[in-house]
Amino acid sequence: MKFIKDQQSHDTLDLVCRSCPLHLMEPGDKLNCLKKGQVLEVLTDYDGALVDIPNWCEKCGQQFLGIEEDDDCYKLYIKKVK
């Protein structure tokens, strides 16, 4: 797991208190609204996302930048490649 600090993002997707499998469905929709090279911040409190989202990025050809842990949630960062 790659931890980062103070990553800048272009948009945020709040999935805190949302049930599985939204953490795998909604980032793709949100990335469609971003330009190539922009970064999406995904907020979640679901521990499974720490493995699922990096795997999803690899499968879908997006770049997983890392995770920042906050008091209330995890912040996962995805850079749009395609």
N, C-alpha and C positions, 0 to 999 in steps of 0.2 A: 504494500500500500504506500503510495506516494503522498506525503503530507506537505502542504504548502501554506504560506501565510500571506494574507492581504492580496490575493489574486483579484485583478480588475475584471469585471464582466460587462457585457453589453445588454444583457437581459437576465431576469431571474424567473425561475419556475418554482413555486412553493408547493411542495408535496407533503408537508408536515401534517400528520394525522390523516393521511390518505392511505387507503388500503392497497395492497398488492393486487394486480400487476401494473398500476398506474405509473409507478416509477420507471417502467420500461416502455410504456406506450406514449406518454405525454412528452418526454424530451425530444423525440423524433418530430412531433408536430411543431414544437416550439423552435427547433433548429431550422425548420423549413422557412421560418419568418426571418432568420438571420442571414447575413451575408457571409460568404466564405472568409474564414480567418477570424470571425467574431467568436466571443466566448459566452457560453450559457452557464449560469450558476443554478444548480439544482439544490434546493433545500429539502431535507428529509430527516425523519427520525427513525426510519426503518433500517435496521442493521444489515439486512440482506442486500440493500442497495450498494453497500460498500464493495461487494463482489459483483453483483449483477450489472451495475452501470459500467464499470470498466470493461467487463466482458462484452456488453452490448456495444460499446464504442468500437472495440476491436472488430466485432462481427459486422458492424455497419459502416466501417471506414471512417469513423470520427476519431479525434484525438482526445484521450482522457488526460487532463493536465494534473489532477490530484484532488486531495481532500483537505478541507479545513474543518476542524472540530470546534464547535461553538458550545456554549452552555446548554442551549435548547435543541440544537440539531446539528446535523452534518451538512457541510457545503461542498458539493462535488462540482468540478469544473470541466466542461466539455468544449473543445475548440472545434468549430465547424470546418471540416476539410472538404467535403463534397457539397 
